[in-house]
Amino acid sequence: MSIDFPVLRHACAEALTARSAFDGAPGLRAAFEAVPRERFVPTRVWLPERDAAGRWRVLDRQAEPVEWARRVYDPDTALITQLDDGAAEPVAPAKGVFTSSLSCPSVVVWMLRLLGRVEGAVLEIGTGYGYGTALLRAWLGTVRLTTMDIAPSIATQARRVLADGGWEADVITGDGEAGHTAGAPYAGVIATGSVYRIPPAWPNQLSPGGVLVVPVATPFGTDALLRLVADGKGGATGRFVGAVAFMRLRGQREPEPWSAYGWGRLPDYGMTLSTDGTEQRIWLAPR
């Protein structure tokens, strides 16, 4: 069965455009339509949907080619490529913790837009199968692009697909928490795994005004996407911009108490009601 992937890619871009996903990011939509996402998706993946036995459902390109293609270009579907650091193969439904995935197109585009059209060098933490890396190259053109993944087999696969498609990047196998000093300073660092604590190496390797985009674990039952701007001295300041869901970096799977990361306790928060009681505002007490 023939599937027209460019048509699916265009439809996905149209859906994202309708949400203003590319606003303020000139050239990002063109880059999105130029990178064939299907080239980065394994033949078999798990969907983040459980069956009656509580197992993640397998999607096989050979058995369900139309559904596979539809999910590849669904703006909001993440595709799970690894469970429990590779303990299970995607040949059957399985239980386990997600440890590698292709983020959904809407989140990938959102993170790139937050990064912005930086110039110089960019470090990506969490290559996965290389789709985000290819988008970075297609959008940012001549930046010096370094990407890291802790899993050797995944980094090897990404290196091959990126090279075959002409998306030049230095693919490093290693623990991204340490960053990559050989390529520093960076104008941008973008992380595709969530953290409880920002690794000090990341702001330390950013140039003044450099941008860090990273999902941060929160005590509110969700991760929060954070954009920080570095001062060039190892510090950075910024805001949370929205809720996301990411797997943890491997070295940050065991949390400390939330207070260790700077989060307030419930007694640190308060509420103010308007005089007529129709509006309420949550606030954090000053320390």
Secondary structure, DSSP 4 states (H G I P E B T S, - for coil): ----HHHHHHHHHHHHHHTTTTTT-TTHHHHHHHS-GGGGS-SEEEEEEE-TTSPEEEEETTT-HHHHHHHHT-TT--EEEEEGGGTS-TTS-B---EEEEE--HHHHHHHHHHH-S--SEEEEE--TTSHHHHHHHHHHTTSEEEEEES-HHHHHHHHHHHHHHT---EEEES-GGG--GGG-SEEEEEESSBBSS--THHHHTEEEEEEEEEEEE-TTSSEEEEEEEE-SSS-EEEEEEEEE--PBPGGG-S---GGGGTPPPGGGEEEEE-TTSS-EEEEEPP-
